[in-house]
Amino acid sequence: MHHPENDEHYKGLAVNKGIPQPPSVNPRLKRKKRVRVQPSGYYVEGILKGNVTVLSQAITLVESNSPAHYQIAQEIIEKCLPYSDKSLRLGITGVPGVGKSTFIEAMGLHLTQQGEKLAVLAIDPSSERSKGSILGDKTRMEKLSQEDNAYIRPSPSAGTLGGVARKTRETIILCEAAGFQNIFIETVGVGQSETAVHSMVDFFLLLMLAGAGDELQGIKRGIMEMADAITINKADGNNIHKAKLARIGYQNALHLFPPTPSGWEPKVVTCSAYENTGIPEIWNMIKEYRELAKENGYFTHRRQDQAKYWMYESINEQLKGDFYHHPDIKNVLEATEADVLNEKTSSFVAAKQLLDTYFDALKK
Amino acid sequence: MHHPENDEHYKGLAVNKGIPQPPSVNPRLKRKKRVRVQPSGYYVEGILKGNVTVLSQAITLVESNSPAHYQIAQEIIEKCLPYSDKSLRLGITGVPGVGKSTFIEAMGLHLTQQGEKLAVLAIDPSSERSKGSILGDKTRMEKLSQEDNAYIRPSPSAGTLGGVARKTRETIILCEAAGFQNIFIETVGVGQSETAVHSMVDFFLLLMLAGAGDELQGIKRGIMEMADAITINKADGNNIHKAKLARIGYQNALHLFPPTPSGWEPKVVTCSAYENTGIPEIWNMIKEYRELAKENGYFTHRRQDQAKYWMYESINEQLKGDFYHHPDIKNVLEATEADVLNEKTSSFVAAKQLLDTYFDALKK
């Protein structure tokens, strides 16, 4: 049966024939971009054929907050899951100003010149960066965005880190199924999102600048130990010598770190994304890592660990979400926290009181 | 009314007068140490007078898993909470063999010689170390354990990290109220317990050895960045030169780390706990830190952060505990995880299925 809502020319309810209601009355007209939902098979077929328009539509469903879209998105993802065997997921982090876009463009062009396909994604929770700045990146990655073999996707709009991370991880799967077997995931090295990115990539690259230590101001403690490689960018002009010194300094520092579970010794390298030097060497290093990790089984092990991690992380986040959003908890949480800070009650007694309140309410 | 069970000379039910039942029949006789519970005021009074026998009894209640003991323990803790203003909580970590006991004994004796009182505790979750080895430590800290101003408490018996951490944190409060204003908390630097210790101390000290990097094998990645100071122990005899080199190496590495929120620059020092050199200098460094952190407000800020951390950590742990121990979840968790690992289902769909199962069951 044909239903007028499914017709894309349908303009909404009209008070009198031919005179549409104003947008404030008819919500249909308010939505500028309405996602026309097809059966999941449509998307899966398009994605597996490498159709980027369909891929983009499917990613829009993944990013949507509507339950109906969620349902279809999950069906698509399930069917795309088995197509990630040959992919390489590369995490790239560094503070603003380190030259991430230039680096990604240089590295991306190096890949497309070899006939490789790649997708560039970003984790960009609302709190950490002004909305839409990846669109700026896209503009800055002008050459790369014109390549047929490159797919640059602006980051999902504002949301919690957990939500954004889920959407990014699901987008990775869709991109891989569409044949983009190299995935770059960009993040700003100042917040919680690096842990999230680290937990969804095969190789984690930290971009840094040479300098007297000031460049570290923005990097969060602990990120350096996550890195599979540190790249000192902007090793050009007067900077070359400083970059080499920094390389030696970081290399010595990394030697003092405990060994990584992969058996890989994190490397420190220099490059100039701007002058396009050092880029092939970095790509070879990443391939070298992949070879080592595939051979000793760590590659698969890390991916399986990550799949488990996200299952448990997702459960734990949603358990917390349900608790902290419960009205009975919201009512008392602030006062209880104040009692803890004023040493009126201990952390553990406060926790128990809140938990008792919550479970009593759930059972009602 | 006098009840025979409350009489400590009461030996349990007897089958025939004068002939006690065997322990297998009469559980009373099996328990070697029965906790005689007094009203909470008894413990609070004793603790505030500095009575270590009463302190030990109260800690036993804290460590008990009986709900009745829990209730009284919490009453005692609430009343002891306001007595921690002048205390200093020092976390000490390092792999087995680094000389933690010798270091703690040397540092402890240095404190008692100045009339300071201190308590030595340990975080020792069952999985990480063979049960009871802190008793070995107590024996090894022979001189310190004979000091009136030192209180060495064996770690609570086996349990989850969360449980052990709660008990340790509560024990700290009781010790401080009893006048032990310096608290040393020892942990082995190989597991999750360092994060727990780091979240309950004012100063976190990492003990290491000089060497060619092998000594790092056991230290977990990320611990070095938590340290407020690294101490190279066993800087004696032929080791002195190596220790000095290691000191310089670590100092350079720490310079590359981002600054700490306290404004304190983590230090690297050497000592020989065995030859008792370098100990006063380390104590002075810790006092210097305390002065800085008290002056700039970070000391209080960190303690308040920790109080909040444990409230939320405790809530989150118990939410997870309730979920993962729910019979409906236990029944399907393993199979669901296998589906995720085999790419039959995505991490997020699996999580949603489990959460739906759980909340449906709770509402029944």
Chai-1 contact restraints between the chains, C-beta under 6 A:
chainA,res_idxA,chainB,res_idxB,connection_type,confidence,min_distance_angstrom,max_distance_angstrom,comment,restraint_id
A,Q74,B,V349,contact,1.0,0.0,6.0,A-B,restraint_1
A,I77,B,S346,contact,1.0,0.0,6.0,A-B,restraint_2
A,L81,B,E343,contact,1.0,0.0,6.0,A-B,restraint_3
A,P82,B,E343,contact,1.0,0.0,6.0,A-B,restraint_4
A,R166,B,F348,contact,1.0,0.0,6.0,A-B,restraint_5
A,L216,B,P258,contact,1.0,0.0,6.0,A-B,restraint_6
A,I219,B,P258,contact,1.0,0.0,6.0,A-B,restraint_7
A,R221,B,E225,contact,1.0,0.0,6.0,A-B,restraint_8
A,R221,B,P258,contact,1.0,0.0,6.0,A-B,restraint_9
A,G222,B,G222,contact,1.0,0.0,6.0,A-B,restraint_10
A,G222,B,E225,contact,1.0,0.0,6.0,A-B,restraint_11
A,E225,B,R221,contact,1.0,0.0,6.0,A-B,restraint_12
A,E225,B,G222,contact,1.0,0.0,6.0,A-B,restraint_13
A,A253,B,A253,contact,1.0,0.0,6.0,A-B,restraint_14
A,A253,B,L256,contact,1.0,0.0,6.0,A-B,restraint_15
A,L256,B,A253,contact,1.0,0.0,6.0,A-B,restraint_16
A,P258,B,L216,contact,1.0,0.0,6.0,A-B,restraint_17
A,P258,B,I219,contact,1.0,0.0,6.0,A-B,restraint_18
A,P258,B,R221,contact,1.0,0.0,6.0,A-B,restraint_19
A,Q304,B,L341,contact,1.0,0.0,6.0,A-B,restraint_20
A,A307,B,V340,contact,1.0,0.0,6.0,A-B,restraint_21
A,A307,B,S347,contact,1.0,0.0,6.0,A-B,restraint_22
A,W310,B,S347,contact,1.0,0.0,6.0,A-B,restraint_23
A,M311,B,V340,contact,1.0,0.0,6.0,A-B,restraint_24
A,M311,B,S347,contact,1.0,0.0,6.0,A-B,restraint_25
A,M311,B,A350,contact,1.0,0.0,6.0,A-B,restraint_26
A,M311,B,A351,contact,1.0,0.0,6.0,A-B,restraint_27
A,S314,B,F348,contact,1.0,0.0,6.0,A-B,restraint_28
A,S314,B,A351,contact,1.0,0.0,6.0,A-B,restraint_29
A,I315,B,A351,contact,1.0,0.0,6.0,A-B,restraint_30
A,N316,B,K320,contact,1.0,0.0,6.0,A-B,restraint_31
A,Q318,B,L355,contact,1.0,0.0,6.0,A-B,restraint_32
A,L319,B,L319,contact,1.0,0.0,6.0,A-B,restraint_33
A,L319,B,F323,contact,1.0,0.0,6.0,A-B,restraint_34
A,K320,B,N316,contact,1.0,0.0,6.0,A-B,restraint_35
A,F323,B,L319,contact,1.0,0.0,6.0,A-B,restraint_36
A,V340,B,A307,contact,1.0,0.0,6.0,A-B,restraint_37
A,V340,B,M311,contact,1.0,0.0,6.0,A-B,restraint_38
A,L341,B,Q304,contact,1.0,0.0,6.0,A-B,restraint_39
A,E343,B,L81,contact,1.0,0.0,6.0,A-B,restraint_40
A,E343,B,P82,contact,1.0,0.0,6.0,A-B,restraint_41
A,S346,B,I77,contact,1.0,0.0,6.0,A-B,restraint_42
A,S347,B,A307,contact,1.0,0.0,6.0,A-B,restraint_43
A,S347,B,W310,contact,1.0,0.0,6.0,A-B,restraint_44
A,S347,B,M311,contact,1.0,0.0,6.0,A-B,restraint_45
A,F348,B,R166,contact,1.0,0.0,6.0,A-B,restraint_46
A,F348,B,S314,contact,1.0,0.0,6.0,A-B,restraint_47
A,V349,B,Q74,contact,1.0,0.0,6.0,A-B,restraint_48
A,A350,B,M311,contact,1.0,0.0,6.0,A-B,restraint_49
A,A351,B,M311,contact,1.0,0.0,6.0,A-B,restraint_50
A,A351,B,S314,contact,1.0,0.0,6.0,A-B,restraint_51
A,A351,B,I315,contact,1.0,0.0,6.0,A-B,restraint_52
A,L355,B,Q318,contact,1.0,0.0,6.0,A-B,restraint_53
A,L362,B,L362,contact,1.0,0.0,6.0,A-B,restraint_54
